[in-house]
Each structure stands twice: as structure tokens, then as C-alpha cells.
Amino acid sequence: MKVSGNFKSALIIDDEAEIRNTYQTILEKEGLLIDTAESGESALEKLVEADIRESQYNFILSDIRMEGMNGLELSEYVGRLYPSLTVVLFSAYGDEHRAEALEAGMEIIDKFAPTDEIIARIKKAISEVETRIEIQETKDALEERDKSIDSMIETFCQDADSLVDEIDGFIRVIGQLVYDKPFELMSYLEFLKENNIAEYFESLKDFNRTIHTLKGTAGMFGLNQLKEYCHALEDLSVSVQNGKIILDAGTFEIIEDSYSTLKKFLSCINEEYSDQNVRIENEIKEMKECKQKIFEVMNGSEINLEDISNSDLGKVRTRKRQINIKIPLEVYDGLIDAAQKLLTVNQAFVYLKGGELLNDMVSASQVPIDLSRYQRIVEDAKKSLGKDILFKIDRNSVYARPDVWEHIHNALIHLVRNSIDHGIEDPAIREGCGKPRQGNIKLEEAAEKHGLETFFLQHVRSGL
């Protein structure tokens, strides 16, 4: 039920028309909108009609003693059905009914009290109505704000989860250039020359951009723990990108662990709409100490990775330059459809070159997909579940269209996690069944016609 706060309206109830008219005249002079009813029953009908119109009265003035439903009975109904309405009772019988009305929580005034007193009591009732409406509107606004924030946080968790999955790929590339020897400037430069610095440098930049995005969005939602963690992580990884520190094993371990830490953050935020229960003091301290330690080891040396990357060090210079073009996906799909129709019409062409053409066209839309990310999913899950699992992948990457792989990726994650949760028993249970303590999960891939990929996920459970 809505109670209008734009104007003050009252319903006057009395079985005497003269009394109703008198009160109506007094209150309309005060700028109020007045409606009248001759009995408690007719008053209830008017309340229902007003509720349907969504223009309910702000308060009710009713005689106590009436034929049929009296004022106290009416106020009891109103209290149950329309709790936001204020009811003021009046009576010609003075104190006789005052105790009963007060006991019921009602206000009561003398029916023939001076006009000033009646107006004062009505104004008091109006003030109470206004206060109640303001409180309710504030409460409703706060509830809507909380719902909106909760919805936005849920969306943030979904988007952030995708970003963190992308981070995993960046980490894999970054990890290929970990320098595990004592730092010496010339030796380190030689190490860089021997590797693909361009891909490493781009992955560092992508990693830092993603962490920066997470940091900014976390700040918008007041997720201060996540913001502080991303700030410290970004400070460390940007120092690597800018060549102020090298990527040694300790630094990479921190960057590598950021994947599981960020996943832990998102899990907590998704469940509690807060990140306050995620403790990061040790991680931040470790990042600061790591950065300071390498600063001291490098003794002021800086390596401009961007210049080295632009100079194309580490690449085979005799390699032909590769030129890529982009076309809209719908145009590409149209070409595939046209090729399939051509193959259907010209069987000789199919026999000689058609299959080759279609395979080439399908392959042109595919990009390499790193499968090693699923190893990390298994590692994180087996730690949290206390299971001993050996996860094998028969190849490191496959080729697929990005939009198609997005669906395959979600399904594979679900299958891998189900294999861990339900396919592999706890170590104690396995040993009790006479099985090896360590369970095995194997992900196999097979290429089929037109480059389609089929995945097989194997695990052994309960001796089957």
C-alpha cells in the first residue's frame, strides 16, 4: 500500500452528518483534502478503494461510538490492514472512553473541543505521518541501494573472474623468463637476447593492465583489502616491467601465487559481499621485502625491456614477416557457408581440393589455446580438498576459435572440478580400498574432421 506524501488527506467517520460536515469544513480551511464515511463498515470500503487507486489517506478521524462497527473496532482493523495510517478518535463522552482508547494505543480528543485544539491535534497527527513516511522512504531507498550494490558486486565478481582466468595465461608466458642465476648485468642481457622478449614484455604489460583494472574497480566498491593487495602486486610487477628489478624465482612465485589469491578474494566477495575476511598482511610484506632485496642486489642497474623488445632481440631475423588481417566474424561465417555449398555442388572439386580448402578456412579462424591453465585449477582444488592427484595433459595447447572455446572452457572447468570432487576419493579412503594414495586424472584431446576438437577426461574411482 502506498501512502501519498505529496498532500495531506483525511477520512472523517461519524454517524452524524452534522458532525462530519463541521469537521470537513474546519480541516478543508487548513488546506486538507477530506473524505467522509457514515459508519465503520463504509469507511473500510473507502480504504480498500483508496488502496486500489494507490492514493491512500494519510490519517483517519473517527467517532468512537457508532452503530455497527465502533471506532475502537475500526482502529483495530486499520492497525492490521493499514499499519502506516494514523488513527485519531473523538468522542462526546469525555473521559468515559479515554482509558480504553489509550490502552489500545489510540489518540482521543473531545468531539466538541475548541477548533484551535482540534487543529493542533490534527497537525500533530500530520507531523507523525510525515515522520513515518520519511523514515519508510529512507529505509526503502537504503534497501534499493543495497540491492543495487549487491547486484553490481555480483557482476564485478563475474567480470573479475574472467580477468583472473586471463591472468593465468599471462603468468605462463612470464614464467618462461625466470632468471635463476646470481645477477650480473652482462649475463642477464645475454639471457634476454636468447629469449623471446617481445612476448614476455607484452604479457607483463597485459598482466599489469589487468591488475590495475581490478584495483580500480575494487576501490569503487569499497573492497579495500583487494585494492591494497592489487596495489602492492602492481607495484612489484611494474618494477619488473620497467626493468628496475629482475624476474627471479622468488618474484615469479609471488606473481604466480596471485592467481589463487585473487580467486580466494572473489570467492569471499561473492559469498559475503565483502573482502574483510581475506588476510593479506603476509603477502604484502613479502612483496615489499622481495622488491627491496632485488633493488639492493642490482645496485642501481636498470634494464629497458621496452627498447630490447622493440629491437627484436631473440627472434629469428630470417623469418618472413607475418601480416594478419581482421574480418568481421559474420563475414567469415558467410565464407564458410559459401565454401560448403561449393563443395556440395562440385563433387570433383571436393575430391581434388575441396576438403583442403574447407580445412584451411576453418583453421584460419583458430588461435592457440594454452591447456596448462587446467593444471593450476587442479593444484588449487586438491590443496583445498586435501586430495593427492596427478593430473596429466597429453598436449600443451590446441587450436580453436575464441568464441567457441569460451563455451568449451566453461564446460572443461566444470568437468575437471567434478572429476576432483567426485571422481577421486580422499587418500585415506583410497588406501583403505587397497588403491594407490594418489589418484590420476588425464585430459586427452583428439582432432577430428575440419579441425574440431574432442576432449576425453579420464579418472578411476572405486576400483572401476
C-alpha positions in Angstrom: 0.0 0.0 0.0 1.3 3.4 -0.9 0.7 6.4 1.4 1.0 9.7 -0.6 3.3 12.2 0.9 2.5 14.9 -1.7 -0.7 16.0 0.0 -2.4 15.5 3.4 -5.8 13.7 3.1 -8.1 12.5 5.9 -11.1 10.3 6.2 -13.7 11.5 8.7 -16.1 8.9 10.1 -19.2 9.7 12.2 -22.8 8.5 12.0 -24.0 12.1 12.4 -23.9 14.1 9.1 -23.7 17.5 11.0 -20.5 16.4 12.8 -18.9 15.1 9.6 -19.7 18.4 7.8 -18.4 20.5 10.7 -15.0 18.7 10.8 -14.8 18.7 7.0 -15.3 22.5 6.9 -12.7 23.1 9.6 -10.0 20.9 8.1 -10.5 22.0 4.5 -9.8 25.5 5.6 -6.4 24.2 6.7 -5.7 23.0 3.1 -6.5 19.3 3.7 -8.3 17.0 1.3 -11.2 15.5 3.2 -13.4 12.5 2.5 -16.2 11.2 4.8 -18.0 8.0 5.8 -21.1 7.4 7.9 -20.0 4.1 9.5 -17.0 1.9 10.2 -18.1 -0.5 7.5 -18.4 2.1 4.8 -15.0 3.5 6.0 -13.4 0.1 5.3 -14.8 0.1 1.8 -13.4 3.6 1.2 -10.0 2.4 2.5 -10.0 -0.5 0.0 -11.0 1.7 -2.9 -8.2 4.2 -2.0 -5.7 1.4 -1.8 -6.7 0.2 -5.3 -6.2 3.8 -6.6 -2.8 3.9 -4.7 -3.8 7.2 -3.1 -4.4 6.1 0.5 -5.4 8.6 3.2 -2.8 10.0 5.4 -4.8 9.7 8.6 -8.3 8.9 10.0 -10.6 10.8 12.3 -13.4 8.6 13.8 -16.1 8.8 16.4 -15.8 6.1 19.0 -19.4 5.3 19.5 -21.3 4.4 16.3 -23.9 1.9 15.2 -22.4 -1.4 13.9 -18.6 -1.2 13.9 -17.5 1.3 16.5 -14.3 3.4 16.4 -12.1 1.1 18.5 -13.1 -1.9 16.4 -12.3 0.1 13.2 -8.9 1.2 14.5 -8.1 -2.4 15.3 -8.9 -3.4 11.6 -6.9 -0.4 10.3 -3.9 -1.3 12.5 -3.8 -4.8 11.0 -4.5 -3.9 7.4 -3.0 -0.4 7.1 -0.4 -0.1 9.8 1.1 3.1 8.3 -2.2 5.1 8.8 -2.6 7.2 11.9 -6.0 7.0 13.6 -7.3 9.7 15.9 -10.6 9.1 17.8 -13.0 11.7 19.1 -16.0 11.3 21.5 -18.7 13.3 23.0 -18.4 11.3 26.2 -15.2 12.8 27.5 -13.1 10.6 29.8 -15.5 7.7 29.7 -13.7 6.1 26.8 -10.3 7.7 27.1 -8.8 4.9 29.2 -10.0 2.3 26.8 -8.7 4.2 23.8 -5.3 4.9 25.4 -5.0 1.3 26.4 -5.4 0.4 22.7 -2.7 2.9 21.7 -5.2 5.4 20.2 -5.2 9.2 20.5 -8.6 10.6 21.6 -9.9 14.2 21.6 -13.3 15.6 22.7 -15.7 15.8 19.8 -16.8 19.4 20.7 -13.4 20.7 21.6 -12.4 24.2 20.5 -11.5 24.5 16.8 -7.9 25.5 17.7 -7.4 22.4 19.8 -8.8 20.1 17.1 -6.5 21.7 14.5 -3.5 21.4 16.8 -4.2 17.7 17.4 -4.6 17.1 13.6 -1.3 18.9 12.9 0.4 16.7 15.4 -1.0 13.7 13.6 0.1 15.1 10.3 3.6 15.6 11.7 3.7 12.0 12.8 2.6 10.8 9.4 5.3 12.9 7.7 8.0 11.5 10.0 6.8 7.9 9.4 6.8 8.4 5.6 10.3 9.9 5.7 11.6 7.0 7.7 10.0 4.5 5.4 11.2 6.3 2.3 14.7 6.4 3.7 14.5 2.7 4.6 13.2 1.8 1.1 16.0 3.9 -0.5 18.6 2.2 1.6 17.2 -1.3 0.7 17.2 -0.4 -3.0 20.8 0.9 -2.8 21.9 -2.3 -1.0 20.2 -4.4 -3.7 21.8 -2.3 -6.4 25.3 -2.6 -4.8 24.8 -6.4 -4.3 23.9 -6.8 -7.9 26.9 -4.7 -9.1 29.2 -6.7 -6.9 27.9 -9.9 -8.3 28.5 -8.6 -11.8 32.0 -7.4 -10.7 32.8 -10.9 -9.4 31.8 -12.5 -12.8 33.8 -10.0 -14.8 36.8 -10.2 -12.4 36.7 -14.0 -12.6 37.2 -13.8 -16.3 40.0 -11.3 -15.9 41.8 -13.6 -13.4 41.5 -16.5 -15.8 43.2 -14.4 -18.4 46.0 -13.6 -15.9 46.8 -17.3 -15.7 47.8 -17.2 -19.4 50.0 -14.2 -18.9 51.7 -15.8 -15.9 52.6 -18.9 -18.0 54.3 -16.7 -20.6 56.1 -14.6 -17.9 57.3 -17.7 -16.2 59.4 -18.7 -19.3 61.9 -15.9 -18.5 62.6 -16.5 -14.8 66.3 -15.7 -14.2 67.6 -18.2 -11.6 71.3 -17.2 -11.6 73.1 -14.6 -9.4 72.6 -11.2 -11.0 75.3 -9.9 -13.3 74.3 -7.2 -15.8 76.0 -8.6 -18.9 75.0 -12.1 -18.2 71.4 -11.0 -17.8 71.4 -9.1 -21.1 72.7 -12.2 -22.8 69.9 -14.2 -21.2 67.4 -11.7 -22.6 68.9 -11.9 -26.1 68.5 -15.7 -26.1 64.7 -15.5 -25.5 61.5 -14.0 -27.0 61.5 -10.7 -25.1 58.6 -9.2 -27.1 56.1 -11.8 -26.0 57.4 -11.7 -22.4 57.2 -7.9 -22.3 53.7 -7.8 -23.8 52.5 -10.4 -21.2 53.9 -8.3 -18.4 52.1 -5.2 -19.7 48.8 -7.2 -20.1 49.3 -8.6 -16.5 49.8 -5.1 -15.1 46.9 -3.6 -17.0 44.6 -6.3 -15.7 45.7 -5.9 -12.1 45.3 -2.1 -12.4 41.7 -2.6 -13.6 41.0 -4.9 -10.7 42.5 -2.4 -8.3 40.4 0.5 -9.6 37.1 -1.5 -9.7 37.8 -2.8 -6.2 38.2 0.7 -4.9 34.8 1.7 -6.5 33.1 -0.9 -4.4 34.9 -0.3 -1.2 36.8 -3.6 -1.4 39.8 -2.2 0.3 41.6 -5.4 1.1 41.5 -6.4 -2.6 42.5 -2.9 -3.6 45.5 -2.9 -1.3 46.6 -6.4 -2.5 46.4 -5.4 -6.2 48.3 -2.1 -5.4 51.2 -4.0 -3.9 51.2 -6.6 -6.6 51.1 -4.0 -9.3 54.0 -2.1 -7.7 56.1 -5.3 -7.8 55.2 -6.4 -11.3 55.5 -2.9 -12.8 59.0 -2.7 -11.4 59.8 -5.9 -13.3 58.2 -4.4 -16.5 60.2 -1.2 -16.1 63.5 -3.2 -15.6 64.0 -1.9 -12.1 64.1 -5.4 -10.8 64.7 -8.8 -12.5 62.2 -11.6 -12.5 64.0 -14.1 -10.2 62.4 -17.3 -8.8 61.1 -15.6 -5.7 59.4 -12.7 -7.6 57.8 -15.1 -10.0 56.5 -17.3 -7.2 54.7 -14.2 -5.8 53.2 -13.4 -9.2 52.3 -17.0 -9.8 50.5 -17.2 -6.4 48.5 -14.1 -7.2 46.2 -16.3 -9.3 45.0 -18.4 -6.4 44.9 -15.4 -4.0 42.7 -13.4 -6.4 40.4 -16.4 -6.8 40.2 -16.6 -3.0 39.2 -12.9 -2.9 36.5 -13.4 -5.4 35.1 -16.4 -3.7 34.8 -14.5 -0.4 33.3 -11.4 -2.1 30.8 -13.5 -3.9 29.6 -15.1 -0.7 29.9 -12.3 1.8 29.8 -9.1 -0.5 32.9 -8.1 1.4 36.6 -8.9 1.4 37.3 -8.1 5.1 37.9 -11.8 6.0 40.7 -12.2 3.5 44.1 -11.7 5.3 46.9 -10.3 3.1 49.3 -8.8 5.6 52.0 -11.5 5.0 51.6 -11.3 1.2 52.1 -7.6 1.1 55.1 -7.8 3.5 56.6 -10.4 1.3 56.2 -8.3 -1.9 57.8 -5.3 -0.3 60.7 -7.3 1.0 61.2 -9.1 -2.3 61.4 -5.8 -4.2 63.8 -4.2 -1.8 66.1 -7.2 -1.8 66.4 -7.2 -5.6 66.9 -3.5 -5.7 69.9 -4.0 -3.4 71.3 -6.9 -5.5 71.0 -4.9 -8.7 72.7 -1.9 -7.1 71.1 0.7 -9.3 71.2 -1.2 -12.6 68.1 -0.9 -14.8 67.2 -2.8 -17.9 65.0 -1.1 -20.5 62.9 -4.1 -21.6 60.8 -2.0 -24.0 63.9 -1.0 -26.0 65.1 -4.6 -26.0 61.7 -5.8 -27.1 61.5 -3.2 -29.9 64.9 -4.1 -31.2 63.5 -7.6 -31.8 66.2 -9.4 -29.9 65.8 -13.1 -29.5 63.7 -13.5 -32.7 64.9 -15.3 -35.8 65.6 -12.5 -38.2 65.4 -14.6 -41.3 61.8 -15.4 -40.5 59.3 -13.8 -43.0 57.2 -11.1 -41.7 53.7 -12.3 -40.8 50.9 -10.0 -41.8 47.5 -10.5 -40.2 44.1 -9.1 -41.3 40.9 -8.9 -39.4 37.4 -9.5 -40.8 34.0 -9.5 -39.0 33.0 -12.9 -37.7 29.7 -12.8 -39.7 31.7 -12.3 -42.9 33.9 -15.2 -42.1 30.9 -17.5 -41.3 29.4 -16.4 -44.7 32.6 -17.6 -46.4 32.4 -20.9 -44.7 28.8 -21.4 -45.8 29.7 -20.5 -49.3 32.5 -23.0 -49.4 30.3 -25.7 -48.1 27.7 -25.0 -50.8 30.5 -25.1 -53.4 31.7 -28.5 -52.1 28.2 -29.8 -52.3 27.6 -28.7 -55.9 31.0 -29.7 -57.4 31.9 -33.2 -56.3 35.0 -33.3 -58.4 36.2 -30.2 -56.6 35.5 -31.8 -53.3 37.6 -34.8 -54.3 40.6 -32.8 -55.5 40.8 -29.6 -53.4 37.5 -29.1 -51.5 38.4 -30.7 -48.2 41.7 -28.9 -48.2 40.1 -25.6 -48.8 37.5 -26.0 -46.1 40.0 -27.2 -43.5 42.2 -24.2 -44.4 39.3 -21.8 -43.9 38.3 -23.3 -40.6 41.9 -23.3 -39.4 42.3 -19.6 -40.3 39.9 -18.6 -37.6 41.6 -20.6 -34.9 44.2 -19.4 -32.3 46.4 -21.5 -30.0 44.8 -22.2 -26.6 47.0 -22.9 -23.7 45.8 -26.0 -21.8 48.3 -25.7 -18.9 45.9 -23.5 -17.1 43.8 -26.5 -16.1 46.9 -27.8 -14.2 46.5 -24.8 -11.9 42.9 -25.5 -11.3 43.7 -29.0 -10.2 46.5 -27.8 -8.0 44.3 -25.2 -6.2 41.4 -27.7 -5.8 43.5 -30.6 -4.5 45.0 -28.3 -1.9 41.6 -27.0 -0.7 40.1 -30.6 -0.6 43.2 -32.3 0.8 43.4 -34.8 -2.1 46.5 -36.3 -3.7 46.1 -36.1 -7.5 48.4 -36.5 -10.5 46.9 -34.5 -13.4 48.2 -35.3 -16.9 47.6 -33.4 -20.2 48.5 -35.1 -23.4 49.4 -31.9 -25.1 50.1 -28.3 -24.1 47.8 -26.5 -26.5 45.0 -26.8 -29.0 43.7 -24.6 -31.8 40.1 -23.2 -31.6 38.0 -20.2 -32.4 38.0 -17.9 -29.4 34.2 -17.6 -29.3 33.8 -21.4 -29.5 36.5 -22.0 -26.9 34.8 -19.8 -24.4 31.9 -22.4 -24.2 34.4 -25.3 -24.2 36.5 -23.7 -21.5 33.5 -23.4 -19.1 32.5 -27.0 -19.7 36.0 -28.3 -19.2 36.4 -26.4 -15.9 33.1 -28.0 -14.7 34.3 -31.5 -15.8 37.7 -31.1 -14.2 36.3 -29.9 -10.9 33.7 -32.7 -10.9 36.5 -35.2 -11.5 38.3 -33.9 -8.5 35.3 -33.6 -6.3 33.5 -36.9 -7.2 36.0 -38.9 -9.2 38.9 -39.1 -6.8 38.4 -40.3 -3.2 40.2 -38.9 -0.1 43.7 -40.5 0.3 42.7 -42.5 3.4 39.7 -44.0 1.6 41.8 -44.9 -1.4 44.4 -46.6 0.8 41.7 -48.4 2.7 40.4 -49.9 -0.6 43.9 -51.1 -1.5 44.4 -48.4 -4.1 47.3 -46.0 -4.6 47.1 -43.0 -2.3 47.5 -40.8 -5.4 44.6 -40.6 -7.9 45.1 -39.9 -11.6 43.1 -37.6 -13.9 44.1 -37.4 -17.6 42.9 -34.9 -20.2 43.2 -36.1 -23.7 42.4 -34.3 -27.0 41.8 -35.7 -30.4 41.4 -33.7 -33.7 38.5 -34.6 -35.9 37.2 -33.6 -39.3 37.5 -29.9 -40.1 39.7 -29.3 -37.1 37.1 -30.0 -34.5 38.4 -31.0 -31.1 37.1 -33.8 -28.9 38.2 -34.0 -25.3 38.4 -37.1 -23.1 38.6 -36.7 -19.3 39.6 -39.9 -17.5 39.7 -40.8 -13.8 39.5 -44.0 -11.8 37.1 -44.3 -8.8 36.1 -47.1 -6.5 38.2 -49.7 -8.5 36.2 -49.1 -11.7 
